[in-house]
Amino acid sequence: MTAARHILLAAHPTVGHTNALRAIGAELRARGHATSFAIVHARVPFRSLWPEPIRAASHLPAAIAAEGARVLGLSPSPASLWHAARLPSTTGQAELEIALALFTSGLRAQSREIAAHVERTGASVVVGDYLMPAALLGARLAKRPFVALYHSALPFPADGAPPFGTVLPESARGTDAWREAEARLARMSEGFDARVAAAARELGLRAPGTQLLSRPLPVELNLLATTPELEPGLSPLEGNVRMTGPCLPMRGALDSPGRAVLDALPRNGRVVYVSLGTVFNDRPAVYRALISGAASTGAQVVVSAGASLDALADLRSPTVQLHRRVPQVELLDRVDLVVTHGGNNTVQECLAAGRPMVVIPFGGDQLANARRVERLGVGVCIDARGLSPDALRDALAALSEQAVVARARELARALANYGGTRAAADAVLSVR
C-alpha cells in the first residue's frame, strides 16, 4: 500500500484554471492522500458591485474548502484587481496581454508564500497551473518537484493554427495581420519570460528558461489534460510530457438544487443546453438570442444563466428552464447539443460526454477552442458579432447531422481509454 502523501495544488482564482486541479485533488483525497490548495483570496468590499470575474474569484476559496482541500491563502497584488476587471472587455491578443500581466502580478511575494506553505504542510510535490509561475518558483524555493498542468495543448504550435490568442481565421495565414500577430505574440512571450526570470533572480534561483508560453516547462512533469486525438496538427512536444485525457470532477451526491435540475428534464425529445460559463454570463442580450434560436428548433432548452438569471425571468416557459447554475458534468449525460462560450472546462467536458457544440467565443482560449472543435468535426463556431437566433438555429441543425453525432461519440469512446483524472493522479504520485 502506498504511504499517504501531502500534495500542494496551486492556481489563479478562476474556475477555468482550478477545475482540473480540483478534480485531481479530489481523486488524491479519495485514495487517502492529503491536499492543500494555494490560491489568491481576493477579499473585495461591496462584492456585488464588482465585475463577474472578480465576484467569481472571491467565491472560489470557500468552494474549494467545501470539497475537502485545505485552502492556503496567497496575497493579492494591488494591480491584480485592475487587470482582472479589464479582462471581460477585451478580446484577442489584447486580452492575452492583460492576462499575462495578471498572472505575474505579485510573483515574488506569492512564490515566497507558496514555499512557506510547502514547508509548513510538508508537501512532497507541488502541482500548479502552467500559467502560475509563482507555483513553479515556490516549489524551487522549497526544493520540491513541480508538476505543471495544462488544460489542453492550445498554447503549443499546431500546423495551420493561428498565433495563440488571436481572432484571425486560418485563411489569414501569410497575411500582414498574421505576421503582426506572430510578432506581437513573440514580444509577449519574451516579456513573460523576462518577468519570470527577474523574479527568479531576486529569489536566488536560476531562471526556468525561455519560451515558457509555447513549449512544455522544463520541470519534472508536464501533465496535459488532453489526448493526441483532440489536438489536430499538434507539433511534437519535447520534455517530460504525459497526456491523460480530460480531468473531470468526481461524480458525487448532488445537492437539492442540482438534483432538481436533473429531475426537471423531459423524458423524451431533444434537449439543448446553453451556458456562457462563469466569467461571461453577465450578458442577458446574448442569452436572449441563444434561447430564442434554440427554442425555435422545437427542442427543450436548459439554461445555466449565472448573473443573467433575473434579467431573463420572463423567458421561462414549459420548454425553457432557467437556472443560476447546474451540475454540468451530470447534465451533459442527459442533453443532446450544447451551446457554449468555449471555455476549456466546458469544451473538455462536452468532448468527454460526446456532445456536439455550438461555440460563441468571446476571448482568450475560447477562440482557439472554437477552431479546434470545428477541426475535430464536432462543433460549429459563430462569431459573437454575427450572433442571431437564425444563425444559432442553422448551427444546431448542422450539428444534428448523424455524421457529427457519430463523430462526437467516437471521440468520447477514445477519450475514455486514457483514464483522465485517475491517470493524472497516478502521474502526480509517481513524482518523487
N, C-alpha and C positions, 0 to 999 in steps of 0.2 A: 504494500500500500504506500502511495506517495505521501511524504510528510507534508503537513499543511504549510502553506507559504503565505506571505503578505505581498500583494501586488498593488502598486500605486498607479492609478489611471489619471490622465490629465488632458484637459481640452478647454477651449474657449467656451464661454457660456452661450451657446446656441444649440438648438435641437439638432441641427444638421451636423454639427461637429461632435456631439456627445452620444447620439443614439447607438451607434455601433459599439462604442466603448462600454456603454451601459449594458448592452446585451452580453458582451464578453464578460463583464464584471458579474452579472447575474449567473452566468454559466460557471464561473470560477467559484462563486459562493455556494452554488448547488453541489459542488464537488468537495466542499469543506475548507476552501481557502478563504482568507480574509482579503478585503479590498478597501482601499481608500480612493477618494476622487478629489483631486486638486482642481479647483475652479474659482474664477473670479466671482466674488459675491458682490454684485452691484446693488447696494442699498440706496435707492433713489427716493427722494421725497415726492409726494403727490404722484404716485406711480401711474395713476390713470391718465395723467396729462402727457406722459412721455410717448414717443413713437413705439409701435408694436415690438420692434426688435429688442428695445430696452426693457419693456414690460415682460416679454417672454424670458429674457435673460435673468431678470430678478426673481422669477419663479423657479428656475432650474435647480438651484442647490437644494431647496426643500423637496422637490420631486425626486432627486437622486437619493437623498437621505431616506425618503419613504420606501425606496426599493431595497434598503438594507446596507448601502455603502456608507462608510464614514466620510463625511464631507470635510475637506480641508480647505479653508479659505485662502484666496490669493488677493493681494491688494490691487484694486483697480488703479490704472494710471489716470491722472486728471484729463488727459487727452482722449481716453478711450470712449467716454460718453459722446464726445463731439464726433468722433469717427463713426460710431455706431448709429448715431442719429441721422447721419448723412447717407448711409448705405441704401435705404429703400428708394431714395430719389435719384439714384444714378444707375447707369447700365454700362455694359461692356467693359472696356479696359479702364475707364474712369472709376468704375466700381471696384475693380480688382486693385487699383492703386490705393484706394481708401482702405480696402480690406487688409492689404499688406501693412499699411501704417497702423491699423488697429491691432493686427496680430503681433507687432513688435513693440507696441506701447508698454512701458513698464517692464521691458525684457530683463534687465539686470536684477531688479528687485524681485520679480517673480521667480527667476532662476534660483536666487538665494533661498526664497521661501520654500520652493519645491525641494531643494537639497535638505533644508531643515526638516521638512515633513518626512522625507525618506529616513533620515537619521532617527527621528522620534518614533516612527512606526516600525522601523526595522524592515521596511520593504526590500525585497530582493531583486525586483525588476520594476522599471518604470515603463509604462505603455502610454504613449501620447499621440495625439493628433499630429499629423505631419506638418501642419501649419501652426504648431505651437512650439517655436524654438526654445522657449523657456523650459519646457519639459526635457528637451534634449540636453540643454546646458545644465539644468538642475541635476539630471542623472549623472552627468560627467563630474560635477562638483562633489556629489555623494559617492562617486566611484561605483556606480551601479550600471548594469547593462540597460540599454534603451531599445525599445521596440516602437517603430513608427507605424501608425495605422493610416492607410489610405482608403477612403470610401469607394474609390474606383480608380481607374488609370487615367482619368481625364487630364491631369497635369502633364502627362508624358506625351511626347510627339507620336502622332499616328499618321500614316500615309494618307494624304489628301485632306486631313483635318485642318481647319483654320487655326491661326495662332490662339492660344488659350486666352479666354476672356473676351474675345471679340464677338461682334454681332454679324460678322461677314459670312456670306454663304460660301460653300465650297467652290462655286463657279467663279468667285473673285480671285482665285489663285493666279498669281503672276501680275496682278494689277498694282498700281501705285498704292492703293489703300491697303492691300495685303502686305506689301513691303514695309509700309509705315507702321502697320500693326506689329509686324515681326520686330522692327527696330524698337518700338515702344515697349514691347514685352521684354526684350533683351535689357533695356535700361531698368525696368522694374526689377528684373531678376538680379541684375548687378547691385542695385540699391538694397534689395533684401539681403543678399549675401554680405554686403558691407556692414549693414546694421547688426547682423548676427555675429560677424567677425569682430566688430568693435566691442560688443558685449562680452564675447568670449575673452578677448584680451584683458578687459577690465576685471574679469573674474579670475584671471590667471590661467586660462585654458587655451588650448590651441583652437584655431578656427576650424569648424567642422567641414570646410570645403567650399566649393563653388557650385553654381547651377543647382542650388538647393530646391528650386521650384520645378525643374524639368527632368530630374532623374532621381532614382531612389537615394535616400540619405545613406551616407557611409556609416551605418550603425550595425548593431548585432543582428537585427532582423527587421525587414520591411514587410508588413502584412498588407495585402491588397484584398479588400472585401469584394472581389470580383473574380472573373474567370476569363480565359482567352476567348471563349465564345461571345462574351459581352463586350469585347474591345476590338472591333474590326479595324485592321490596319495598324495595330499597335507595334511600334518598333521594339526590337529585342531590349530587354532590361538587364543591366549589369548589377552585380552585388547580390547580397543575400535577400532574395525575394520569394515570398510564398503567397500564392493565391488560394483563398479559402472559399470563395463564393460569398454572397451577401450575408452579413451578420445581423440577424433579425432578433427582435425581443422574444424572450421566452413566453410561451403562452401560459397564462395562469387564470385564476378565478377573476372574472370581470366584476367591477363594481356595479351598483344598481343602474346608474345611467348608461354604462356600456352594454349591460345585458338588455336594457330597454331598447337600445338602438337595434340590436340584432333581432329581438323579438318582434319589432315593428316591420321588419322586411316582408315583402309579399312572398307568398309561396310559389307563385307562378309569374311568368312574364319576365321581360328583360329589365335589368336594373343598371342604371348609370350612376356612378359615384363621382362627386365633384368636390375638389379640395384645392385650396391655394396655400396650404402649409401653415407655418406658424409665424412667418415674417411678413408675408404679402397678403394676409387675409383681411386687411382693413380696406377693401376695395369693393364696396357694395354694387357699384355700377357694373364692374366686371362680372360679379356673381349673377347679376340680373340677366346679362346677356347669355351667360353659360346655362343658367337654369331654363331660360326661355328656349334656347336651342336644343337642350337635352329633352325637355318636356315635349317639344314638337315632334319627336320621333315616336311618341307613344309609350316611351319607357317610364318606369318608376324612377324617380330621381332622389338620391340621398346626398345631402349637402353637409359637409363639415365647414361651417361658416365662420368660426372664430370670432374676431372682433366685429364682423359684419352682421352678426345674427339679428340684433334688434332692428337694424335698418331693413332687413329682408322679411320681417314678420308677416307682411301682407301677402307673401308668396306661398305661404303654407296652404296645402290642399291635400286631397286624398292621394294624389300622385307625387307630391313634393314634400319630402321630410327634411326639416331643418334642425341641425344640432350645432351646438358650440364646438364640440369635439366628439370624436368617435373612436372606438377601438379598431384602429385601421387595419392591423395585420389580420385580425379575425374577420373583419368586414370584407376584406378583399376576397376571401374564400366564397363569399355569397353574392358578389356582383359580377356583371358581365364586361363592362367597359369602365374606364377611368378617365376623368378629365382632371389634369393636374398642372401645376406651375412648373414641374420638372425638377424639384429638389432631389438631392441624392437619395435620401431615405425613401421617399415615395416611389421613385423610379426603381430602386433596388427591390423594394417590397412587391411592386407590381410585376417585375420580371420573375421573381421567385414564385409568385402566385400564378403566373401565366396569364396575365390580364393585359390586353392591348390598351394603349394610352393615346389620348389627345393631349399634347403638351403645349401650354401657352407660357413661354418663358418670359420672365421679367428682368433677369440679370444673372450674374455670376455663373456658376456651373450649370444653371438651368439651360442656358443656351447650348452648351456642349452636350448636355443630356438629351435635349430635343433632337439634335442631329444624330446622336448615337442611336436612339430608338428608331429613328427613320431608317438608318442604315441597317439596323437589325431586322427590319421588316415588321415591327410590332407597334409602330406608332406613327402619328401624323402631327406635324408642328404647325401651329397657327401663330403668326406674328400678332402680338397683343395690339399693335396699331391697326390691324385689319380685322379685329375680332368683331363678329356679329352673330346673332342667332343662326342665320342661314349658313355661315361658314362652319359653325360647330355642328349643325345638323349634317352637312355634307361630309365632314370629317368622321363623324360617328358612323355614317353609312359605309364609308370606306373601310373602317375598322371591323365592321360586321361581316366582311367577306370571309368565307370559310378558310381561305389560304392564310389570312392574317391570324385568325383564331388558332389555327393549327400550328403556325409558326411560334406563337406565344407559348402554347402548351409544350411544344418540343423543347424550347429553351428552358422552361421551368423544369422539365424532366432532367435535362443535362445538369442544371444547377444543383439539383437535389443530390447528385453524386459527390459533390465536393465537401459537404459537411458544414459549411457556413460557420456559425457561431461555435459549434463544438470543435471544428478544426482549428479555428483561431485560438481558442482556449488551450488546445493541445500545443500549438506552436509557442504560445507565451510560456507555458510551463516547461518547454524544452530548453529555454534560455537560462543559462547559469552564469 
